[in-house]
Amino acid sequence: MKMYLDTSTPTTILKLDDQTYEWESGRNLAEQLHAFIRDKLAENGKTWNDIEEITFMSGPGSFTGLRIGAAVVNALASELNIPLYNHHGEKVQIILPDYGRAANITAPKK
């Protein structure tokens, strides 16, 4: 089974082969993303071990959403020993989020 994940906006998109699922994850992404994926796999009679490759929408987009999604797909690809692709179709060792601009780092207030 091929998995595609997009966490770049408040609406998480998960594709499992030809099935597409959308979830208004909002501020619950970190807490509930694994359960969302697990539940959708189960709906298709599949488990984590049935995932053969992962493609991730690596950005630009939400800083927090991309960070959480990248951490999840990097861990899954590593643990399942499966190929990982960015949304350009390039096979990568790890996903590095593309935030679309340089980090906005402000000076400390003190």
HELIX and SHEET records of a PDB file:
HELIX    1   1 GLY A   26  ASN A   28  5                                   3    
HELIX    2   2 LEU A   29  GLU A   43  1                                  15    
HELIX    3   3 TRP A   48  ASP A   50  5                                   3    
HELIX    4   4 PHE A   63  LEU A   80  1                                  18    
SHEET    1   A 6 GLN A  19  GLU A  24  0                                        
SHEET    2   A 6 THR A  11  LEU A  16 -1                                        
SHEET    3   A 6 LYS A   2  ASP A   6 -1                                        
SHEET    4   A 6 GLU A  53  PHE A  56  1                                        
SHEET    5   A 6 LEU A  84  ASN A  86  1                                        
SHEET    6   A 6 LYS A  91  VAL A  92 -1                                        
END                                                                             
